Amino acid sequence: MQMQVWNIIMGKDIHNFFDLDEIKARFPDAADSVIVDAYLSDSESASSRVFRLYRPLPRHFHMNCDEHLLLLDGEADFSLADEPPRRLRAGQMVMFLRHVVHAIRPVEGAAPAIFLTVDTPRRAPDDVHFVDPADEAGPRFVTHLAGYGSRR
């Protein structure tokens, strides 16, 4: 009990429950950004988010975190390194280590691709490095769903 009180006093989340269906229902039908996300957790050891893909996510990598992606809904073409794209369907998961170049494309005519992602350790918002620098000038990378933005 004393540890729980200490964690509450120090502002740490001890646990949380999330209704992923409720979060998914709040994603807009269209967005100006590549993805819209909702942070579920954001600690030094890991961060987790649910995000919806609105347009192709160009080839990029993360310097400081490994990534675990579970496709909750829809379909997406997922590319890792120099391999050809692989079609992911709801219920499939991909995991890759930091520095691995990856990209995601929505599938035309399929339900929107919505992912649960866990980054270990935490992925800082600026830890998205595009392979082609011109992609940084493209559409905004991310918009945070109201009430679910990163705490940092």
C-alpha positions as CSV (number, residue, x, y, z in Angstrom):
1,M,0.0,0.0,0.0
2,Q,2.8,2.4,0.8
3,M,4.3,2.0,-2.6
4,Q,1.0,2.7,-4.3
5,V,0.6,5.9,-2.3
6,W,4.2,6.9,-3.2
7,N,3.6,6.2,-6.9
8,I,0.4,8.3,-6.8
9,I,2.2,11.1,-5.0
10,M,5.1,11.0,-7.5
11,G,2.6,11.2,-10.4
12,K,3.4,7.7,-11.8
13,D,0.8,5.6,-13.5
14,I,0.5,2.3,-11.6
15,H,-2.0,0.8,-14.1
16,N,-4.6,1.9,-16.6
17,F,-7.4,0.2,-18.5
18,F,-8.2,1.2,-22.1
19,D,-11.2,0.6,-24.3
20,L,-9.5,0.2,-27.7
21,D,-12.9,0.0,-29.5
22,E,-13.8,3.4,-28.0
23,I,-10.4,4.9,-29.0
24,K,-10.7,3.5,-32.6
25,A,-14.2,4.9,-32.9
26,R,-12.8,8.4,-32.1
27,F,-10.4,8.5,-35.0
28,P,-11.6,11.0,-37.7
29,D,-12.6,9.8,-41.2
30,A,-9.9,12.0,-42.7
31,A,-6.7,13.7,-41.5
32,D,-4.1,16.1,-42.8
33,S,-1.4,14.0,-41.2
34,V,0.0,10.6,-42.1
35,I,-1.2,9.1,-38.8
36,V,-3.4,10.1,-35.9
37,D,-2.5,8.5,-32.7
38,A,-3.6,8.1,-29.1
39,Y,-1.0,7.5,-26.4
40,L,-1.8,4.8,-23.9
41,S,1.5,4.9,-22.0
42,D,4.6,7.0,-22.1
43,S,7.3,6.1,-19.7
44,E,11.1,5.8,-20.0
45,S,10.9,2.0,-20.3
46,A,8.2,1.9,-23.0
47,S,5.6,3.9,-24.8
48,S,2.4,2.5,-26.4
49,R,-0.1,4.0,-28.8
50,V,-3.0,3.2,-31.0
51,F,-2.7,4.8,-34.4
52,R,-4.7,5.0,-37.6
53,L,-2.9,5.2,-41.0
54,Y,-4.3,7.8,-43.4
55,R,-1.7,7.8,-46.2
56,P,1.6,6.1,-46.9
57,L,4.2,6.3,-44.2
58,P,7.5,6.7,-46.0
59,R,10.6,4.6,-45.3
60,H,12.0,5.6,-41.9
61,F,13.7,4.2,-38.9
62,H,14.1,4.8,-35.2
63,M,17.5,5.3,-33.6
64,N,16.6,4.5,-30.0
65,C,13.7,2.0,-29.8
66,D,12.5,-1.4,-31.0
67,E,9.0,-1.5,-32.3
68,H,6.2,-4.0,-31.9
69,L,3.1,-3.4,-34.1
70,L,-0.2,-5.3,-33.9
71,L,-2.7,-4.6,-36.7
72,L,-6.0,-4.3,-34.9
73,D,-8.2,-3.5,-38.0
74,G,-7.9,-3.3,-41.7
75,E,-5.0,-4.2,-44.0
76,A,-1.6,-2.6,-44.7
77,D,1.4,-3.3,-46.9
78,F,4.4,-3.4,-44.6
79,S,8.0,-3.1,-45.8
80,L,11.1,-4.0,-43.7
81,A,14.6,-3.1,-44.8
82,D,15.0,-4.0,-48.5
83,E,12.4,-6.8,-48.5
84,P,9.3,-6.6,-50.7
85,P,6.2,-5.4,-49.0
86,R,4.2,-7.9,-47.0
87,R,0.4,-7.7,-46.7
88,L,-0.7,-7.5,-43.0
89,R,-4.2,-8.3,-42.0
90,A,-6.0,-7.6,-38.7
91,G,-4.6,-9.8,-35.9
92,Q,-1.1,-10.0,-37.4
93,M,1.9,-8.5,-35.7
94,V,5.4,-7.4,-36.7
95,M,8.4,-6.7,-34.5
96,F,11.7,-5.1,-35.5
97,L,14.7,-3.7,-33.8
98,R,15.9,-0.1,-33.8
99,H,17.7,1.1,-37.0
100,V,15.6,-1.2,-39.2
101,V,14.1,0.8,-42.1
102,H,10.4,0.3,-42.5
103,A,7.4,1.8,-44.3
104,I,3.6,1.2,-44.3
105,R,1.1,1.7,-47.1
106,P,-2.7,1.6,-46.7
107,V,-4.5,-1.0,-48.9
108,E,-6.8,0.6,-51.4
109,G,-10.4,-0.4,-50.8
110,A,-9.6,-2.1,-47.4
111,A,-10.9,-1.0,-44.0
112,P,-8.6,1.6,-42.4
113,A,-5.4,0.2,-40.9
114,I,-5.4,0.7,-37.1
115,F,-2.3,-0.4,-35.1
116,L,-1.4,-0.9,-31.5
117,T,2.3,-0.2,-31.2
118,V,4.7,-0.7,-28.3
119,D,8.1,0.9,-28.4
120,T,10.9,-0.2,-26.1
121,P,12.4,1.8,-24.6
122,R,10.1,4.8,-25.1
123,R,10.2,6.4,-28.6
124,A,10.8,10.1,-28.3
125,P,8.6,12.1,-30.7
126,D,11.8,13.2,-32.6
127,D,13.0,9.7,-33.1
128,V,11.6,9.3,-36.6
129,H,14.3,9.5,-39.3
130,F,13.2,9.5,-42.9
131,V,15.5,7.7,-45.4
132,D,14.6,10.3,-48.1
133,P,15.0,13.8,-46.5
134,A,12.3,15.1,-49.0
135,D,9.7,13.0,-47.1
136,E,10.1,15.3,-44.1
137,A,8.6,18.1,-46.2
138,G,5.6,16.0,-47.1
139,P,2.4,15.8,-45.1
140,R,2.6,16.3,-41.3
141,F,3.7,13.0,-39.7
142,V,1.3,12.8,-36.7
143,T,-1.7,14.4,-35.1
144,H,-2.6,13.4,-31.5
145,L,-6.2,12.4,-30.8
146,A,-7.7,14.9,-28.4
147,G,-7.3,13.7,-24.8
148,Y,-4.6,11.1,-25.7
149,G,-1.5,13.2,-26.6
150,S,2.0,12.4,-25.4
151,R,2.7,13.6,-21.9
152,R,6.2,14.8,-23.0
